[in-house]
Amino acid sequence: MSRVPAWLAAPPPDAAVEFSADRVSAVTLASRGRALVVSAHATAALPAGTVVPSFTHANVADPAPAIAALRQVFDRLGTRPRRVGLLLPDTAGKVSLVRFEKVPERADDLDQLIRLQVRKSAPFPIEEAQVAWARGAPCANGGREFLVVMARRAVVTEYETICRAAGATAGLVDLATVGLLNLVMAGPSAPAGDWLLVHMTADSTSIAIVRGTDVVFFRNRPEHEGEPLGDLVHQTRMYYEDRLQGGGFARVLLAGASRAPGGPDDVRRDLEARIGGTVEPVDPRASVALTDRILAAPDLLDALAPLVGLLLRARAA
């Protein structure tokens, strides 16, 4: 099972749903023998301003268009899922890495210690937060690092309420890039050693460095900050080499670039020049098959990848 956390464990959902700043998407999987197949998928555009992802403020001022879009997606799926896994935009939450020289033995004590640590950087009372954590990389001094995902409970409730209005209950909640990490780690050719994931979305870009199955670096950059992607990746590479004693990435993976200006090839070439190595697209077909009627266009693969990752994580759990 992946080391990436989820906020709430539950029976495997019937479908996965992702909200982004400009669209809502959903996927269902089916078993065919020992193989998993994408049985249905659908996407609907959201009117501008319907979803404005934020860690601190309300994300959905008027839920009616979002509810209508999700119902449209369910209609296109050809099924009415009752339980769904839910992916939120990365900017609706916060990912942190915290380190302790001595780790409490009792899970409750550890949970309280983690909450005490992350409350220092939370712009709202920790009592208003929904927090999940997972054990990360061991430290040289015998301590351990932990990957912590936090969101404002009221924000999570906004998205859950939209799902309920469309007839579904959200029993598993993650961030979009967490879904991608789970997809890569669940695949038959999961990277060994150090690897880099770059995830581009409509409102932000996230970068993660993973050491085996342990996330050792995570950064989210909102699009309004205007920092070029190449510069962001270059800074990450320098941090990796100087602070994480990195010896080189075994693989560099790119997701979400199909909707970038100039297309994915321009983004890939720019990153390869910065990294000095090959950049591969994240492809969900490494873990699940597509039916013959599904055309594997780059934009579709980008939309499927985090959703499939969430469903694979739920099945593994």
C-alpha positions as CSV (number, residue, x, y, z in Angstrom):
1,M,0.0,0.0,0.0
2,S,1.2,3.5,-0.8
3,R,2.7,5.6,2.0
4,V,0.8,8.7,0.8
5,P,-2.0,9.5,3.3
6,A,-5.7,9.8,2.8
7,W,-8.1,11.7,5.1
8,L,-10.7,8.9,5.5
9,A,-10.5,5.2,4.9
10,A,-13.7,3.6,3.6
11,P,-14.9,0.8,1.4
12,P,-13.7,1.1,-2.2
13,P,-15.7,3.9,-3.9
14,D,-17.8,3.2,-7.0
15,A,-16.2,6.1,-8.8
16,A,-13.6,8.8,-8.4
17,V,-14.4,12.5,-8.8
18,E,-12.0,15.4,-9.3
19,F,-12.8,19.1,-9.0
20,S,-10.4,21.6,-10.5
21,A,-10.6,25.3,-11.2
22,D,-12.2,24.7,-14.6
23,R,-13.8,21.3,-14.8
24,V,-15.1,18.3,-12.9
25,S,-14.2,14.7,-14.0
26,A,-15.1,11.2,-13.0
27,V,-13.9,7.7,-13.7
28,T,-15.1,4.2,-12.9
29,L,-13.0,1.0,-13.0
30,A,-14.1,-2.6,-13.6
31,S,-12.3,-6.0,-13.3
32,R,-11.7,-8.1,-16.3
33,G,-10.1,-11.3,-15.1
34,R,-7.0,-10.1,-13.2
35,A,-6.9,-6.8,-15.1
36,L,-8.5,-3.5,-14.2
37,V,-10.2,-1.5,-17.0
38,V,-11.4,2.1,-17.2
39,S,-15.1,1.2,-17.7
40,A,-16.3,4.8,-18.0
41,H,-15.1,8.4,-17.8
42,A,-16.7,11.8,-18.2
43,T,-15.7,15.5,-17.9
44,A,-17.8,18.7,-17.7
45,A,-16.6,22.2,-17.9
46,L,-17.3,24.6,-14.9
47,P,-18.2,28.2,-15.5
48,A,-15.4,30.6,-14.7
49,G,-15.3,31.4,-11.0
50,T,-17.4,28.4,-9.9
51,V,-14.5,26.8,-8.1
52,V,-11.8,29.1,-6.8
53,P,-9.4,26.8,-4.9
54,S,-8.0,28.2,-1.7
55,F,-6.5,26.8,1.5
56,T,-7.9,29.6,3.7
57,H,-11.2,30.8,2.1
58,A,-14.4,29.3,0.7
59,N,-13.9,27.5,-2.6
60,V,-17.4,27.5,-4.0
61,A,-19.5,30.7,-3.6
62,D,-22.4,29.3,-5.6
63,P,-22.6,25.5,-5.6
64,A,-25.5,25.3,-8.1
65,P,-23.3,25.2,-11.3
66,A,-20.9,22.7,-9.7
67,I,-23.8,20.4,-8.8
68,A,-25.3,20.7,-12.3
69,A,-21.9,19.8,-13.8
70,L,-21.4,16.8,-11.5
71,R,-24.9,15.5,-12.3
72,Q,-24.0,15.9,-16.0
73,V,-20.8,13.9,-15.5
74,F,-22.7,11.1,-13.7
75,D,-25.2,11.1,-16.6
76,R,-22.4,10.7,-19.1
77,L,-20.9,7.9,-17.0
78,G,-24.0,5.9,-17.5
79,T,-24.2,5.1,-13.8
80,R,-25.1,6.7,-10.6
81,P,-22.3,6.1,-8.1
82,R,-23.4,6.1,-4.5
83,R,-19.9,6.2,-3.0
84,V,-17.1,8.3,-4.6
85,G,-13.5,9.1,-3.9
86,L,-13.0,12.8,-4.1
87,L,-9.9,14.7,-5.4
88,L,-9.5,18.3,-4.5
89,P,-7.2,20.9,-6.1
90,D,-3.8,21.0,-4.5
91,T,-4.3,24.7,-3.6
92,A,-7.3,23.7,-1.5
93,G,-5.0,22.0,1.0
94,K,-1.4,22.1,2.3
95,V,1.2,19.4,2.2
96,S,4.0,19.6,4.8
97,L,7.0,17.5,5.8
98,V,7.6,17.4,9.5
99,R,10.5,15.7,11.3
100,F,10.8,14.4,14.9
101,E,14.0,13.2,16.5
102,K,12.0,10.9,18.8
103,V,8.7,9.4,17.6
104,P,6.0,8.6,20.2
105,E,5.1,4.9,20.4
106,R,1.4,5.5,20.8
107,A,-0.5,6.5,17.6
108,D,-2.7,9.0,19.6
109,D,0.4,10.7,21.0
110,L,2.0,10.9,17.6
111,D,-1.2,12.4,16.1
112,Q,-1.3,15.1,18.7
113,L,2.4,15.9,18.2
114,I,1.9,16.2,14.5
115,R,-1.1,18.5,15.0
116,L,0.9,20.6,17.4
117,Q,3.7,21.0,14.8
118,V,1.5,21.9,11.8
119,R,-0.7,24.3,13.8
120,K,2.3,26.7,13.7
121,S,1.9,27.2,10.0
122,A,-1.9,27.0,9.8
123,P,-3.7,30.3,9.2
124,F,-6.7,29.1,11.1
125,P,-7.2,27.1,14.4
126,I,-6.1,23.5,14.1
127,E,-9.5,22.5,15.5
128,E,-10.9,23.6,12.1
129,A,-8.5,21.5,10.1
130,Q,-8.8,18.0,8.7
131,V,-5.4,16.4,9.0
132,A,-3.9,13.1,7.6
133,W,-0.3,11.9,7.9
134,A,1.9,9.0,6.9
135,R,5.3,7.8,7.9
136,G,8.0,9.1,5.6
137,A,11.7,8.7,5.3
138,P,13.8,7.7,8.4
139,C,16.4,10.2,9.6
140,A,20.0,9.5,10.2
141,N,19.7,10.3,14.0
142,G,17.0,7.6,14.4
143,G,14.1,10.0,14.0
144,R,11.6,10.0,11.2
145,E,10.0,12.4,8.8
146,F,6.2,12.5,8.3
147,L,4.2,13.6,5.3
148,V,1.2,15.6,6.5
149,V,-1.8,16.7,4.4
150,M,-4.1,19.4,5.9
151,A,-7.2,21.2,4.7
152,R,-9.8,23.4,6.3
153,R,-12.7,21.2,7.3
154,A,-15.2,23.8,6.0
155,V,-13.6,23.7,2.6
156,V,-13.7,19.9,2.4
157,T,-17.4,20.0,3.4
158,E,-18.1,22.3,0.5
159,Y,-17.0,19.7,-2.0
160,E,-18.7,16.9,-0.1
161,T,-21.9,18.8,-0.1
162,I,-21.8,19.1,-3.9
163,C,-21.4,15.4,-4.2
164,R,-24.3,14.7,-1.8
165,A,-26.5,17.1,-3.9
166,A,-25.6,15.0,-6.9
167,G,-26.6,11.8,-5.1
168,A,-23.2,10.5,-4.0
169,T,-21.3,10.3,-0.7
170,A,-17.6,11.1,-0.6
171,G,-15.9,8.6,1.6
172,L,-12.2,9.1,0.6
173,V,-10.7,12.6,0.1
174,D,-7.2,13.4,-1.3
175,L,-5.4,16.1,-3.2
176,A,-5.0,15.7,-6.9
177,T,-1.2,15.3,-6.8
178,V,-1.6,12.7,-4.1
179,G,-3.7,10.7,-6.5
180,L,-0.9,10.9,-9.1
181,L,1.7,9.8,-6.6
182,N,-0.4,6.8,-5.7
183,L,-0.8,6.0,-9.4
184,V,2.9,5.9,-10.0
185,M,3.7,3.9,-6.8
186,A,0.9,1.4,-7.6
187,G,2.2,0.7,-11.1
188,P,4.1,-2.4,-12.1
189,S,7.2,-0.3,-12.9
190,A,7.2,2.0,-9.8
191,P,10.4,4.0,-9.8
192,A,13.3,2.9,-7.6
193,G,15.7,5.4,-6.1
194,D,14.9,9.1,-6.4
195,W,12.3,10.4,-8.8
196,L,10.6,13.7,-9.6
197,L,6.9,14.4,-10.4
198,V,5.8,17.6,-12.0
199,H,2.0,18.1,-12.0
200,M,0.5,21.1,-13.9
201,T,-3.2,22.1,-13.4
202,A,-5.4,25.0,-14.3
203,D,-4.5,27.0,-11.2
204,S,-1.2,25.8,-9.9
205,T,1.8,23.5,-10.4
206,S,3.0,21.0,-7.8
207,I,6.4,19.3,-7.7
208,A,7.3,16.3,-5.5
209,I,10.5,14.5,-5.0
210,V,10.1,10.9,-3.9
211,R,12.8,8.6,-2.5
212,G,11.6,5.1,-3.2
213,T,8.1,5.4,-1.7
214,D,8.9,8.3,0.7
215,V,8.0,11.9,-0.4
216,V,11.0,14.0,0.7
217,F,10.0,17.3,-1.0
218,F,6.7,18.9,-2.0
219,R,6.0,22.4,-3.3
220,N,2.9,23.9,-4.8
221,R,3.1,27.1,-6.8
222,P,-0.1,29.0,-7.7
223,E,-0.3,30.2,-11.2
224,H,-0.8,33.8,-10.2
225,E,2.7,33.9,-8.7
226,G,4.0,33.9,-12.3
227,E,7.2,32.0,-11.7
228,P,8.2,30.1,-14.9
229,L,8.0,26.4,-14.7
230,G,11.6,25.9,-15.9
231,D,12.9,28.2,-13.1
232,L,10.8,26.3,-10.5
233,V,12.2,23.0,-11.6
234,H,15.7,24.3,-11.7
235,Q,15.4,25.6,-8.1
236,T,14.0,22.2,-7.0
237,R,16.9,20.4,-8.6
238,M,19.4,22.7,-6.8
239,Y,17.6,22.0,-3.5
240,Y,17.6,18.3,-4.2
241,E,21.4,18.2,-4.9
242,D,22.4,20.6,-2.1
243,R,20.0,19.8,0.8
244,L,18.8,16.3,0.0
245,Q,22.2,14.9,-1.1
246,G,20.6,13.8,-4.3
247,G,22.6,11.8,-6.7
248,G,20.3,12.1,-9.7
249,F,16.7,11.3,-10.6
250,A,16.0,7.7,-11.7
251,R,12.9,9.1,-13.5
252,V,11.3,12.5,-14.1
253,L,7.5,12.3,-14.7
254,L,5.2,15.0,-16.1
255,A,1.4,15.2,-15.7
256,G,-1.1,17.8,-16.9
257,A,1.0,19.4,-19.6
258,S,-1.5,18.6,-22.4
259,R,-3.4,21.8,-21.7
260,A,-0.3,24.0,-21.4
261,P,0.3,26.8,-24.0
262,G,2.3,25.3,-26.7
263,G,1.4,21.7,-25.7
264,P,3.1,19.0,-23.8
265,D,6.1,18.7,-26.1
266,D,7.3,22.3,-25.5
267,V,7.0,21.7,-21.7
268,R,8.8,18.4,-21.9
269,R,11.7,19.8,-23.9
270,D,12.1,22.8,-21.5
271,L,12.2,20.5,-18.5
272,E,14.6,18.1,-20.2
273,A,17.0,21.0,-20.8
274,R,16.7,22.0,-17.1
275,I,17.0,18.5,-15.7
276,G,19.5,17.1,-18.2
277,G,17.6,13.9,-18.7
278,T,14.4,12.4,-20.2
279,V,11.0,13.5,-19.0
280,E,8.2,11.0,-19.3
281,P,4.4,11.5,-19.3
282,V,2.5,9.9,-16.5
283,D,0.4,7.3,-18.2
284,P,-2.4,5.5,-16.3
285,R,-2.3,2.7,-18.9
286,A,0.7,1.3,-17.0
287,S,-1.8,0.2,-14.3
288,V,-5.2,0.0,-16.0
289,A,-6.4,-0.8,-19.5
290,L,-8.7,1.3,-21.6
291,T,-11.6,-0.2,-23.5
292,D,-11.4,-0.2,-27.3
293,R,-13.9,2.6,-27.5
294,I,-11.8,5.0,-25.5
295,L,-9.3,7.1,-27.5
296,A,-6.2,7.7,-25.5
297,A,-5.7,11.4,-26.3
298,P,-3.1,13.2,-24.1
299,D,-5.7,15.4,-22.4
300,L,-7.8,12.3,-21.5
301,L,-4.8,10.5,-20.0
302,D,-4.0,13.6,-17.9
303,A,-7.6,13.7,-16.7
304,L,-7.6,10.0,-15.9
305,A,-4.3,9.7,-14.1
306,P,-5.0,11.2,-10.7
307,L,-8.5,9.6,-10.6
308,V,-7.2,6.2,-11.4
309,G,-4.5,6.7,-8.7
310,L,-7.2,7.4,-6.1
311,L,-9.2,4.3,-7.0
312,L,-6.0,2.1,-7.0
313,R,-5.1,3.5,-3.5
314,A,-8.7,2.7,-2.3
315,R,-8.5,-0.9,-3.6
316,A,-5.1,-1.4,-2.0
317,A,-6.4,-0.1,1.3
